[in-house]
Amino acid sequence: MTSPDSTSDSLLDSVVEHMHRQLLDHGHHDAAAIQQLLVEHDPLLDDRTVIDLIHRIHSRVSGLGVLDQFLADPAIDEVMVNGAGDLWVERSGRLECTGIIIESATTYALLERIVAPLGLRIDRTSPLVDARLPDGSRVNGVVPPLAVDGPLITIRRFGARRVQLPEVCSPGVAKLLEWAVQSRCNIIVSGGAGAGKTTLLNAVTAFIPPDERVVTIEDTAELRLPGRHVVRLERRPANAEGAGEISIRDLVRNALRMRPDRIVIGEVRSGEAIDMLQAMNTGHDGSLSTCHANSPIDAIRRLETLVLMGDVALPLAAVREQLRAAVDLIVHVARQPDGSRRVVSMAEPMPDGETGSSISVNVLTGPSGELVTLPSRPCRAPHLGPALLSWVAS
């Protein structure tokens, strides 16, 4: 055990296991305490092996063990622990099998380490949990009896770096989005699960003037706006006794009392849709949100449905009138076959038919996502000037 070349992985694992047991009794988990115990265990360990062992032991005691190496990789978007099966990751938009199998007892311990500091629990009586890591990454856990083959963990990593608009859309669309945010347009970002909606929302919010008071409302706090006056709110699930839940809708209503210049809702998925539309229609221009949908017109239909599913009995015609008045642009993102995420369509809601009783969309982009026409709706901040025809692809 005197050099990394002569030390096998199995021997290193046995050292990690031995140090782990000692540290549980020792009570101090910092690097200095780990190094002291390693020196006492084997004074002949070389510096490289000591550094490697300190990292592995600290990860096991205070981190997420084998998952830490994947959570530290900026190219990895998701980490999936599949019960008794292999550990899978999504790297640069593509699924990869790591060949690592994590024992059920270890998976339970990882879940407990994630949820305990948040005041949550996961066991047979409460077999589902949604949580987040300190860096904002979303965690979903499922355990038996719901998970038939053993406990499951899915970690959606928070982006390691901010994506710039030109990376995910054509130059014309990027210019129009920058103008739309600065002109206080109300924007909905639509797309499927994992399409990059939150990533795009992070990118476009960079154009909000830094001194505006922005209130963000999310299931799990992922948005990181660069402004100087950003207030973040996060939904609170019910506790183990089923009490204490604070919903997205409760937070939207409360945000209206917080003097926001803009409200940014991470995702609209239920009754808060009507509160969001009312906020957009009552002076909170420039608000943004996301929703799951397959296209801009599907996003409109989904928002209609979410409002009608709420506890406010509005006729469909009134709901559509609210939507037409509130939403200025719908930006649709999708994951491409190569794993990349891009803006594939942009549209504005328009009255449909002679009576205007339904809603259609005026699509502003071509088949490749390039900008082919400008929006026809009046600008909410005319002092900033209109969109420029030069942005349209020739």
N, C-alpha and C positions, 0 to 999 in steps of 0.2 A: 504493500500500500504506500509506496514511496514515490510513485510517479503516475501521471495519468495514463501513460502507455501501458503500465503493468497492472493497473487497477481495473478490474472488470466492472461492468454495469451492475452485476448482481452483488458484488462486494460493496459498491457505492450505495446501492439500495439498502443493504443491511446496515451500513453506517447511518444513513438517513433515518431508518426505522429506529435504531438505537438512540440517536440524538433526539428524535421526536419524543420518545418516552421520557428521556431525561429532562427535556425542556418543559414537559407537562408538570413535572415535579419541581423544576427550578423556578418557574414563574416568570422569567425574563426572556423575551423573544427577540431582542435586538441583535444586530450583527455582532457586536462585541461579545455578548454572552454566548452566542453560537460559536464564535471563533475560539473563545476560551475553553469551551467544552470539547471542541475538536482537538485542540492542542493537548489537552489532558488525555483524550482518548488515544491519540497517535501523534506523538511529537515529530515524527518523520514525514508527515504529509507535506508535499510541496505547495507553493503558493497558488498555482493554478487549480489544483485539486481542492484546496481549502476554499477558494472563491466559488468554485462550482458547487461545492457542498453547502456553503452558506446560502447560496441562492436557492438550492433545492429544498433545504430544510426550512428556510424562512417561508417559502411558497407553501410548503405542506402545513406549517404551523399557523401562519397568519393569512395566507392567500387562498387560492383555489386549486392548489396542487398542480396536477398535470394540465389543467385548463389554462394556467397562467401563461404558458408559452404561446398559446394560440391567441389569447386575449391581448398579448403584447405585439402581435403581428398586424401592422396597419392594413395589409392586403386582405385580411380575413373579416368578413361581414357577419357571419353567423357561426355559432358553435353548437352542435347537437349531440347530446348524450342519449343514446337509444337503448335504455334498459340493459339487457344482457348482450346487446349487439355492439357493433363498432362505433367509435366516436367519429362523427363526420363534421366537416367544416365547409363553409362556402368561402372560397378564395377568389377574389376578383370576379364574382358573379357565377362561378362554377362550383358544383359540389365535388368534394374530394373525401375519400375514405382514408383515415389516418392509420387504420390497423390497430388502434389502441382500444382495449376493452376495459371499462371501469367497473369494478365490483359494485353490487347494489349497496353494500354497507358504506362504501366510499361516497357513492352518489347521494345517499341520505345525509351523510355528514356535510357534503358540499351545500346541499339545499338548506340545511339548518344554519350553516355559517352565513348564507346569503340572507335568509329571511328573519333570523332572530334579532339582529340589530334594528330591524324595521318594525318590530312589534307584531310580526306575522307568524303564522305557523302552517306547517304542512304535515299531515298524517292521514290515517285512514278515515278519520271523521271529517277532515277538511283536506281532500286530496288534490285540490287545485290551488295554485298561487301565482300571482303576478307581482313581481318586485323589480328592483333596479340595483345595479352596482354603483359604487361611488362615482364612476366616470360617466354615468347616465345610461349605460347599456341596459336594455330591457331583458328581464329574465322571466321565463314561464316554466313552472314545475308541475309535473303530474306524477302521482304515485299510485300504487295499487290501493283499492281494487279497480280504479279506472284505467291505469296503465297495466295491461295484462302481462307484459314481458319484463316488468321491472320499472323502477323510477326513471322518469325522463326529465331532461333539462334542455331548454332551448334558449340560447343567449343571442339576442340581436344587438350587435355591438354598436355603440355610438361612434359616428365617423371620427377617425383619427385626425383628419384634416378637413378644413372647410373647402367644399367644392366651388369653383368659380363658374359662373353662368356659361361662358364660352365653351366649357368642357362638356356641357350637357345639352346644348341647343345651338341652332344656327345663329350667325351674327345678328341677323335682323330680329329674330325672336328675343335675343339677349337685350338688344337696344329697346325693344318695345316693353319688355318686362321691367327694365330699369326705369323707363319713363312712366309706366303704369304705377309702380310703387311710389315714385316721387310725386305723381299726380293724384295720389290718394284713391286709386281705383280699388274696389273690393274684389279680391281674387280668391278663387277656389282652385286648389291643386288636386287633380283626380288621378287615379291609377290603381292598379292591383296591389295585392300584398307584396311587399319587398320591391316595389317598382322604383322607389327613390323619392317618395312624396315629401318626407321630412327633410331629406337632403336638399331637395330643391327649395323647400320653404326656408331652410337655413340660408341658402344662397341668395334668394331674392330679398330677404329681410335685411341684408347688408346695405340696401339702398334706402332704408328708412332714415331720415335725418336723425343724427345722434342725440339731439336734445328733446325729442318727442318722448312723452311718457307712454310706454308700451306695456301692456299686461298680457302675459302668455298664460294659457290654460291648457294643461295636458294630462293625459292618463299617466304617463311616465315622463318626467322632465328631461327632454332630449334637446330642445332648442337652446342654442347659445347665441343670442343676438349681441352684436357688437356695440350697441348704443350705450350711452351713459345713464339712461333712466329706464331700465327694464325691470319689471316686477314679475316674478315667476310664481304661478300657482299650480299645484298638483293635486289631482283627485286622491281622496283617501278611501280605500275600500273598507267594508265592514270588518269589525274585529271577529274574534273566534266565536263570540256570542251572537253575531249577526247585527250588532249595533254600531253606531258611530260613522256610518258611511256618509261621505260628502261627494256628491256626484259632479260631473262636468257641468250639468245644468245649474246646480247650486253656485258653482264658481263663476259661470257666465253672468248670472244675475248679480252676484256680489261685485264682479268686476265693473259693472255699470256705475257702482257707487264709489269707485276708486279714481275718478277723474282721468280715465285713459284717453290719450289721443288716438291710439289704435288698440284693437284687441286681436290677438293671434291665438286661434284655437288649434291645437295640434291635430285633432281629428274630430269631425262631427259624425256621430254614429247613432244618435237616438233623439230624445225630446229636446235637447239643447239646440237643435236646428232652428226652431222657431225663435228662440231667444237671440241666436246669432243674427238671423235675418232682421229682427226688430232693431238690434243694435246698429246694424249697417244702415238701416233706414231712419235712424234717429240721431244722426250727427257723428257717428263713429266711422267716418269714411276712412278708407285705407286699411280696413281690417282684412285678415287673411285666415284661411283654414284649409284643411284637406278632407277628402272623403274617398271611400273605396268605390270605384266605378270603372267600367270598361271603355268609356269614351266621354266626351263632353256632354252629349245629349243624355247619356245614361246618368251622368252626374246630376243633371237637372231633375230627371225622373226620381233618382234616389233621394234627393233633398225634398222633393214633394212628398215622397212616401214617408220619410222620417218625420216631417211636420205632421202629417195626417195620423201617424202612429202615436203622437204625443197626446197629452191630456187636454189640449186646447182644441175645442170643436170648431174648426174653421172650414168653410166650404172650399172646395178645390179651386174655384175661381179666385178667391181671396188669397190663397196660398201662392198661386201662380203670379198674381199681381205683386205680392211681396217679393218673390224671387226675381221678377223682371226688374223691379226697382232697386233691389239690393246688389245683385251680382253683376259685376262689369266684365270680368274675364274668367274663363275656365281654362286652365293649363293642364294638359294630360301628359303624363309620363308613363313610360313602359320599359321593361327590361328587354334588351335585344338578345338575339341568339348567342352572341359572343359574351354575354354576361354584363355588358355595359347598360347603363340607364340613360335614357335621353327623352327630351321633350318631343313627342311625336305629333301633337296637335294643340292648337289654341283656338278658342272660339269665344263669341259673345252671345248671350241670350237675346233673342228677338221675339216679338209677338208673331204668332203663326195664324194665318187665315185672316179673313176680312174682319171678323169680330175681335180678333186678338185674344180669344178665350184660352188658347193653349200656347206653349212656348216651343220654339225651334231654336237652332243656333246658327249663327253666321260664322262659318269656319274661316279662319284667317291664315291658315297654313296649307301648304301643298302636301303631296304624298310622302315627301322626304322630310317633312317637318320644317321646311323653309317658309319664311313669311311671304305671302303672296298678296295680301291686302291689309289695309289698316282698319281698326275698329271704327264703326260709325256712331257709336254712342257718344254723347257730349262729355267732354273732359270735366272731372270734378274739381280740378284746380286750373282754371283757364289761364291764370297769370303765369303758369310755367310754359305755356305754349303748346301747340298741338304736336301729335306724332308726325314724324317726317317721312315723306314718300321715299326718300333715299334709302330707308331701311328695307324696303320691299325688294326681294330678290328679282333680278332682271332676267 
